[in-house]
Each structure stands twice: as structure tokens, then as C-alpha cells.
Amino acid sequence: MGISPLISVAELARSGETPVLLDVRWRLGGAPGAEEFARGHIPGAQYVDLDTALADPPGAGGRHPLPEPARFIAAMRAAGVDRGRGVVVYDDWSGHAAARAWWLLRHYGHDAVRLLDGGWSAWRDAGGEVAVGAHDPAAPGDFHGEPGAMETLTATEVVELAAAGPLLDARAPERYRGEVEPVDPVAGHIPGARNAPTGANLGTDGRFLGPEALRDVYAAHGVAPGVPVGVYCGSGVTAAHDVLALATIGVRAALYPGSWSEWVTDPTRPVATG
């Protein structure tokens, strides 16, 4: 993956560089991200709406299908993203939404994108300057590219992978077990999947665990050098958090973009519980 996918507030402050800052605040059932952005954001940041810039409308591909290329590229250019300039993404949801932006930019071949570890909370806790109100429009960027730099899985390939290596379900344990399902019409998980909730990637301070701790977390799920790994979640958004965590320990994982919300659109696909 080249550079680390994570950057700390301290490292960002001392880097001497001025990356493109993307504020990707969004959470399921939470306050609108644009409103949160207006109440306070990192100076110079551009707000990026997950629902309109980082996903296509819900449909057969799930609740958050990958965005059509022209839509995504236009949104990144409007936010000032260039191919030759670093990008730092952040949110206020422990990196769960920002990881989607990180993954998509990497998917389109941008090799200098990092996630601010601890996000908005870490910035404020460190005494970082806060800007309020709507952002000024960015100078248009020259971002371009084609998707394909990050591995993806179809529903058919998910079944094949589950038989060859760990298929990780990034949702909360109770959703994985099928005890509750607050969003999708069917509860449970893909047969053969192992539960690797994104919360296990984080310490009590809301930041990502160090590499050694993350290796232990994922080794418990059967992740090992040379073994193919796939990840899914509810709609393909928070699974990117696991993909990023794995990237910090040098493991490339494939994302099932449609995830559970696409899987259950076909009633012939099997469902496991427990």
C-alpha cells in the first residue's frame, strides 16, 4: 500500500505539507453531516457527502452501491482533489465513513490518501484550530482514474472465497448472529463468514490499534500471509474500516461492495444465524 493509510494529528501538523482535507462526516441515523461540518471543521476542509458523492442510489446493488465513476470523479474534482497531491480524510465516527472515501480513492489509483486517526475528536482534543460555516469552494482538482486498484468481490465470488480463506463480517456481533437487524429486511450472515467487528480495530481512545495488536486481532480470524481475505458489512461502507485496518499490517483484503444489503435481495441465497 506504500505509505501508511493512517496519519495522526501530530504528524499532520508537522508534515509541512498542505494536503486536500475531506470531511466525510456521516453516520447511520445521525445528524446530517453538512450541518455538523458547518458547526465546526478543520480549516480548509471540504465537505463530501457520502450518500451523493461516495455511493449511488440504493437498488439491486444494495443500500450504498459504489458510485458511478463519473459521479465520483466529479465530486473529487469539485473538492479539489489532484492526482499529485496528498489527501487526508476524516469524520467523527471513528473512521467508519472516512474509510469509504479512503477506499474509493485507493480504488481509483490515488496512492497518497490517508485517514486521520481519531478524526474530528482527535483534532479538537489536540487544540486544533476550528473553522465554522460553509466551506469556500475549492479550486477544481484534476483527479482522474479508473476503478480497479482495490480488489472487489461479487456475490458469487464471496461464496468461493468463504471456502478458500476468511470471509470477514465487519458488523456488530448481534447483527452478525441475527439477533437484531435494524436496517435490512433479513437478519443473519453469509454462511462461512467470521465476525470481525470494526470496533475491535480501535483502542479505548477511539484510535486504531497498533500493528502488533491488529495482527493478533486478525490472526484469530484466520488471516495469515498468502491467504485470501474478503470483507463485507451491511452496505459496503463500514467494511472499508476492516480493509484499512488490514492494510496497516500489510494485508490486502477484497471488499464485497454490495454486502449484506445486496446479499438478501436474492431469496435463494443462504442465510446463517448464531
PADO-30512 format. One record per residue (C-alpha): residue number from 1; x, y, z. Coordinates in pm, 1 decimal. Each point is the difference from the previous one (the first is absolute). Example, Ala and Ser with C-alpha at 12.3 -4.5 7.8 and 13.67 -1.06 7.14 Angstrom:
residues 2
+-----+----------+----------+----------+
:   i :       c1 :       c2 :       c3 :
+-----+----------+----------+----------+
:   1 :   1230.0 :   -450.0 :    780.0 :
:   2 :    137.0 :    344.0 :    -66.0 :
+-----+----------+----------+----------+
//
This chain:
residues 274
+-----+----------+----------+----------+
:   i :       c1 :       c2 :       c3 :
+-----+----------+----------+----------+
:   1 :      0.0 :      0.0 :      0.0 :
:   2 :    303.5 :    228.6 :     10.1 :
:   3 :    -47.7 :    266.2 :    264.8 :
:   4 :   -191.4 :    -77.0 :    317.2 :
:   5 :   -375.2 :     36.6 :    -44.7 :
:   6 :    -11.1 :    183.8 :    334.5 :
:   7 :    128.8 :    340.6 :    106.0 :
:   8 :     -9.0 :    148.4 :    349.8 :
:   9 :    -92.7 :    358.0 :     82.2 :
:  10 :    358.7 :     62.3 :    110.5 :
:  11 :    141.4 :   -143.4 :   -323.0 :
:  12 :   -241.4 :    207.2 :   -206.9 :
:  13 :    103.6 :    315.3 :    186.6 :
:  14 :    374.5 :    -55.1 :    -42.1 :
:  15 :     -5.3 :   -129.1 :   -355.0 :
:  16 :     45.2 :    344.7 :   -150.8 :
:  17 :   -226.3 :   -103.3 :   -284.9 :
:  18 :   -349.4 :    120.5 :    -82.5 :
:  19 :   -205.0 :   -301.3 :    -99.3 :
:  20 :   -353.7 :     12.8 :   -128.3 :
:  21 :   -218.7 :    -47.0 :    307.9 :
:  22 :   -329.2 :   -182.5 :    -46.5 :
:  23 :   -258.7 :      7.3 :    278.8 :
:  24 :   -213.6 :   -311.9 :    -42.5 :
:  25 :   -225.3 :     28.7 :    302.2 :
:  26 :   -291.3 :   -240.7 :    -27.1 :
:  27 :   -151.9 :   -268.6 :    214.0 :
:  28 :   -303.7 :   -219.0 :    -30.9 :
:  29 :   -288.2 :    179.7 :    171.0 :
:  30 :    223.6 :    288.2 :    107.4 :
:  31 :    -20.9 :    374.5 :    -55.9 :
:  32 :     57.9 :    114.1 :   -360.6 :
:  33 :    372.2 :     28.0 :    -60.3 :
:  34 :    -25.7 :    338.4 :   -171.5 :
:  35 :   -157.3 :    146.8 :    313.5 :
:  36 :    274.6 :   -143.9 :    218.9 :
:  37 :    260.3 :    135.5 :   -241.5 :
:  38 :   -149.4 :    349.1 :     17.8 :
:  39 :     16.9 :     -7.5 :    379.1 :
:  40 :    371.6 :    -66.4 :    -11.4 :
:  41 :    263.8 :   -155.8 :   -222.5 :
:  42 :    372.9 :     -1.6 :    -65.6 :
:  43 :     94.7 :    321.5 :   -181.5 :
:  44 :     26.0 :    -54.0 :   -374.2 :
:  45 :   -199.7 :   -321.8 :      1.5 :
:  46 :   -260.1 :    -74.6 :   -264.3 :
:  47 :   -317.2 :   -181.1 :     96.0 :
:  48 :    -71.5 :   -317.4 :   -196.6 :
:  49 :   -346.4 :   -154.9 :     27.3 :
:  50 :     16.3 :   -377.0 :     19.2 :
:  51 :   -347.7 :    -62.3 :   -140.3 :
:  52 :     42.7 :    213.4 :   -311.5 :
:  53 :    376.7 :     -0.4 :    -67.1 :
:  54 :    116.8 :   -336.6 :    131.0 :
:  55 :   -296.7 :   -218.1 :    -92.8 :
:  56 :   -266.1 :    -44.0 :   -263.5 :
:  57 :   -369.2 :     -6.9 :     96.7 :
:  58 :   -121.9 :   -317.5 :    174.5 :
:  59 :   -112.9 :   -280.1 :   -227.7 :
:  60 :     79.7 :   -354.1 :   -103.5 :
:  61 :    363.4 :     61.0 :     94.7 :
:  62 :    -88.6 :     71.7 :    361.8 :
:  63 :    -51.0 :    308.5 :    213.3 :
:  64 :    328.8 :    167.9 :    -94.6 :
:  65 :    115.1 :   -127.4 :   -340.0 :
:  66 :    336.7 :    124.0 :   -119.0 :
:  67 :    -43.1 :    334.4 :   -176.8 :
:  68 :     -7.0 :     15.2 :   -376.5 :
:  69 :    352.0 :    112.3 :   -103.8 :
:  70 :   -103.0 :    334.3 :   -149.9 :
:  71 :   -189.9 :     89.4 :    319.3 :
:  72 :    293.8 :    -83.5 :    225.7 :
:  73 :    263.2 :    169.8 :   -215.2 :
:  74 :   -210.1 :    316.4 :    -28.2 :
:  75 :    -47.9 :     11.3 :    376.7 :
:  76 :    371.5 :    -41.5 :     65.3 :
:  77 :     91.4 :    267.7 :   -252.2 :
:  78 :   -254.5 :    236.6 :    155.4 :
:  79 :    165.9 :    -61.0 :    338.2 :
:  80 :    338.0 :     95.5 :   -145.2 :
:  81 :    151.9 :   -347.6 :    -20.3 :
:  82 :    302.6 :    -31.8 :   -228.5 :
:  83 :    189.0 :   -315.1 :    -93.4 :
:  84 :    329.9 :    160.5 :    101.9 :
:  85 :   -105.1 :    133.2 :    341.5 :
:  86 :    -54.7 :   -189.4 :    322.0 :
:  87 :   -348.5 :    -42.6 :    146.4 :
:  88 :    -99.2 :    -35.1 :    365.7 :
:  89 :   -353.0 :   -117.6 :     80.8 :
:  90 :   -173.8 :     20.3 :    337.1 :
:  91 :   -337.0 :    -31.3 :    172.0 :
:  92 :   -145.2 :     -8.5 :    351.6 :
:  93 :    -91.4 :   -370.4 :     -6.8 :
:  94 :    331.7 :   -167.7 :     82.0 :
:  95 :     93.3 :     -6.3 :   -367.8 :
:  96 :   -295.8 :   -209.3 :   -114.3 :
:  97 :   -124.3 :    246.9 :   -261.8 :
:  98 :    339.5 :    145.6 :    -88.7 :
:  99 :    128.5 :   -349.7 :    -73.1 :
: 100 :   -248.0 :    -15.9 :   -289.1 :
: 101 :    162.4 :    308.7 :   -154.9 :
: 102 :    347.3 :   -144.6 :     65.3 :
: 103 :    -97.2 :   -326.4 :   -168.4 :
: 104 :   -157.6 :    163.8 :   -303.8 :
: 105 :    295.2 :    230.2 :    -60.6 :
: 106 :    234.7 :   -298.0 :     26.7 :
: 107 :   -233.3 :   -197.3 :   -228.2 :
: 108 :     45.8 :    272.3 :   -262.2 :
: 109 :    377.1 :    -12.2 :     33.2 :
: 110 :     74.1 :    293.9 :    230.0 :
: 111 :    300.9 :   -121.6 :    196.8 :
: 112 :     34.0 :    288.5 :    247.8 :
: 113 :   -322.2 :     -5.7 :    199.1 :
: 114 :     -6.7 :    -43.9 :    378.2 :
: 115 :   -260.1 :     -7.4 :    274.2 :
: 116 :     36.9 :    233.5 :    298.6 :
: 117 :     24.4 :   -236.5 :    295.0 :
: 118 :   -253.1 :    104.6 :    262.6 :
: 119 :   -165.3 :    237.6 :   -246.1 :
: 120 :   -176.5 :    316.6 :    102.9 :
: 121 :     15.3 :    -87.6 :    371.0 :
: 122 :    377.8 :    -42.6 :     -8.9 :
: 123 :     36.1 :    332.0 :   -179.3 :
: 124 :   -203.5 :    184.4 :    262.7 :
: 125 :    166.9 :   -181.5 :    289.9 :
: 126 :    337.6 :    114.3 :   -131.4 :
: 127 :   -116.2 :    362.3 :     -3.0 :
: 128 :    -15.8 :     23.8 :   -377.6 :
: 129 :   -144.8 :    311.3 :   -157.5 :
: 130 :   -369.8 :    -21.6 :    -82.5 :
: 131 :   -176.7 :    165.1 :   -290.3 :
: 132 :   -377.7 :     46.5 :    -10.5 :
: 133 :   -254.5 :     54.5 :   -274.3 :
: 134 :    -12.5 :   -131.8 :   -352.7 :
: 135 :    333.2 :    -53.4 :   -171.2 :
: 136 :    126.8 :    217.0 :   -281.2 :
: 137 :     -9.8 :   -182.1 :   -333.2 :
: 138 :    327.2 :   -173.6 :    -75.4 :
: 139 :    204.0 :     64.4 :   -309.3 :
: 140 :   -103.3 :   -285.5 :   -229.6 :
: 141 :    233.2 :   -297.1 :     12.2 :
: 142 :    124.3 :   -213.3 :   -285.2 :
: 143 :    -86.1 :   -335.2 :    155.3 :
: 144 :    -49.3 :   -279.2 :   -250.6 :
: 145 :     26.9 :   -374.6 :    -16.5 :
: 146 :   -179.2 :   -328.1 :    -45.7 :
: 147 :   -125.2 :   -229.6 :    275.2 :
: 148 :    183.8 :   -323.5 :     54.5 :
: 149 :    305.4 :     61.9 :    218.0 :
: 150 :   -171.3 :   -159.3 :    302.5 :
: 151 :   -143.0 :   -350.2 :    -13.2 :
: 152 :   -378.3 :    -46.4 :      2.3 :
: 153 :   -226.0 :   -302.4 :     24.7 :
: 154 :   -331.3 :    -88.7 :   -158.9 :
: 155 :   -260.3 :   -208.5 :    183.6 :
: 156 :    122.5 :   -308.8 :   -186.1 :
: 157 :    363.3 :     70.4 :     83.6 :
: 158 :    -88.7 :     48.9 :    366.8 :
: 159 :   -118.7 :   -360.4 :     16.2 :
: 160 :    319.8 :   -120.6 :   -167.9 :
: 161 :    218.5 :    201.4 :    234.1 :
: 162 :   -178.6 :   -123.5 :    311.7 :
: 163 :    112.7 :   -349.2 :    -99.1 :
: 164 :    362.8 :    106.2 :    -60.4 :
: 165 :     78.1 :    253.8 :    270.1 :
: 166 :   -154.4 :    221.4 :    265.6 :
: 167 :   -308.0 :    196.2 :    -98.9 :
: 168 :    -39.7 :    268.7 :    265.9 :
: 169 :   -330.1 :    158.2 :    103.7 :
: 170 :     80.0 :    346.4 :    137.9 :
: 171 :   -337.5 :     59.9 :    167.8 :
: 172 :    -73.4 :     -0.7 :    371.0 :
: 173 :    -18.2 :   -351.1 :    151.5 :
: 174 :   -374.5 :     12.0 :     64.9 :
: 175 :    -69.9 :     81.7 :   -363.7 :
: 176 :    238.6 :   -270.7 :   -117.7 :
: 177 :   -176.7 :   -254.5 :    220.7 :
: 178 :   -338.6 :    110.6 :   -132.5 :
: 179 :   -131.9 :    100.8 :    341.2 :
: 180 :    -87.2 :    349.3 :   -123.7 :
: 181 :    -18.2 :    161.6 :   -342.0 :
: 182 :    -83.7 :    371.4 :     14.3 :
: 183 :     44.2 :     76.3 :   -369.4 :
: 184 :    -26.1 :   -291.0 :   -241.4 :
: 185 :   -307.2 :   -223.7 :    -47.8 :
: 186 :    175.7 :   -325.5 :     92.9 :
: 187 :    217.7 :    -70.1 :    303.8 :
: 188 :    306.9 :   -223.0 :      8.0 :
: 189 :    323.8 :    -36.6 :   -190.5 :
: 190 :    150.9 :   -162.5 :   -307.6 :
: 191 :     73.3 :   -367.7 :     73.9 :
: 192 :    365.7 :    -54.4 :     77.5 :
: 193 :     65.3 :    362.2 :     95.5 :
: 194 :    186.0 :     83.1 :    319.5 :
: 195 :    -91.6 :    300.8 :    211.1 :
: 196 :    274.0 :    266.4 :      8.1 :
: 197 :   -185.8 :    308.6 :    130.2 :
: 198 :    162.3 :    331.0 :    -78.3 :
: 199 :     -2.7 :     93.9 :    367.6 :
: 200 :    276.3 :   -255.1 :     56.5 :
: 201 :    230.3 :    213.1 :   -217.4 :
: 202 :     -6.9 :    282.7 :    254.3 :
: 203 :    140.2 :     69.2 :    342.3 :
: 204 :   -187.6 :    166.8 :    282.8 :
: 205 :    117.1 :    337.7 :   -132.0 :
: 206 :   -184.2 :    -52.1 :   -328.6 :
: 207 :    321.5 :    -34.7 :   -198.6 :
: 208 :    117.6 :   -302.5 :   -194.9 :
: 209 :    194.9 :   -262.3 :    187.4 :
: 210 :    367.7 :    -38.6 :    -79.2 :
: 211 :    116.5 :   -252.3 :   -260.9 :
: 212 :     90.0 :   -274.5 :    247.2 :
: 213 :   -337.9 :     16.9 :    171.3 :
: 214 :   -180.7 :      1.7 :   -334.3 :
: 215 :    197.3 :   -302.8 :   -115.3 :
: 216 :   -122.7 :   -184.5 :    306.5 :
: 217 :   -359.8 :    111.4 :    -61.5 :
: 218 :     -1.0 :   -128.8 :   -356.0 :
: 219 :    211.1 :   -309.3 :     58.6 :
: 220 :   -284.6 :   -116.1 :    225.1 :
: 221 :   -223.3 :      9.5 :   -309.3 :
: 222 :    236.3 :   -206.1 :   -212.3 :
: 223 :    175.4 :    287.3 :   -178.1 :
: 224 :    348.3 :   -111.1 :    -98.7 :
: 225 :    256.6 :     89.3 :   -269.0 :
: 226 :   -102.3 :   -125.9 :   -341.2 :
: 227 :   -356.0 :    -86.3 :    102.1 :
: 228 :   -274.0 :    188.6 :   -191.9 :
: 229 :   -218.9 :    223.2 :    217.1 :
: 230 :   -338.7 :    153.5 :    -74.4 :
: 231 :   -202.4 :    251.2 :    202.2 :
: 232 :   -363.3 :    108.5 :      0.6 :
: 233 :   -236.3 :    189.1 :    230.3 :
: 234 :   -357.1 :    124.9 :    -27.6 :
: 235 :     30.9 :    212.4 :   -312.8 :
: 236 :    370.6 :      5.5 :    -89.4 :
: 237 :     89.0 :    317.8 :    191.6 :
: 238 :    138.2 :   -103.1 :    337.4 :
: 239 :    169.1 :   -310.8 :   -143.6 :
: 240 :    259.9 :    241.9 :   -137.9 :
: 241 :    102.4 :     55.3 :    363.8 :
: 242 :    111.6 :   -364.0 :     19.3 :
: 243 :    170.4 :     27.4 :   -339.9 :
: 244 :    194.4 :    301.5 :    126.2 :
: 245 :     91.7 :   -171.6 :    328.0 :
: 246 :    129.8 :   -296.4 :   -197.6 :
: 247 :    196.9 :    233.6 :   -226.1 :
: 248 :    186.9 :    134.1 :    302.9 :
: 249 :    140.8 :   -350.2 :     53.6 :
: 250 :     78.4 :    -57.9 :   -365.6 :
: 251 :   -301.5 :   -214.3 :    -86.5 :
: 252 :   -199.8 :     74.9 :   -313.6 :
: 253 :   -365.6 :    -87.4 :     43.8 :
: 254 :   -275.9 :     -9.6 :   -259.2 :
: 255 :   -322.2 :    191.4 :     65.0 :
: 256 :   -346.8 :   -131.5 :    -79.0 :
: 257 :   -157.7 :    338.9 :    -89.2 :
: 258 :   -362.0 :   -111.5 :      5.9 :
: 259 :     48.4 :   -177.7 :    332.2 :
: 260 :   -292.5 :   -132.8 :    202.1 :
: 261 :   -248.1 :    248.4 :   -147.9 :
: 262 :     62.4 :   -143.5 :   -347.1 :
: 263 :     32.8 :   -360.7 :    115.0 :
: 264 :   -353.5 :     -7.3 :    139.7 :
: 265 :   -160.3 :    139.6 :   -316.1 :
: 266 :     12.2 :   -353.7 :   -139.9 :
: 267 :   -216.7 :   -232.6 :    214.3 :
: 268 :    182.4 :   -305.9 :   -135.9 :
: 269 :    325.8 :    100.0 :    168.1 :
: 270 :     57.2 :   -182.1 :    327.0 :
: 271 :     -4.9 :    176.1 :    336.6 :
: 272 :    170.9 :   -115.1 :    318.2 :
: 273 :    -69.3 :    106.5 :    357.7 :
: 274 :    167.5 :    -51.2 :    333.5 :
+-----+----------+----------+----------+
//
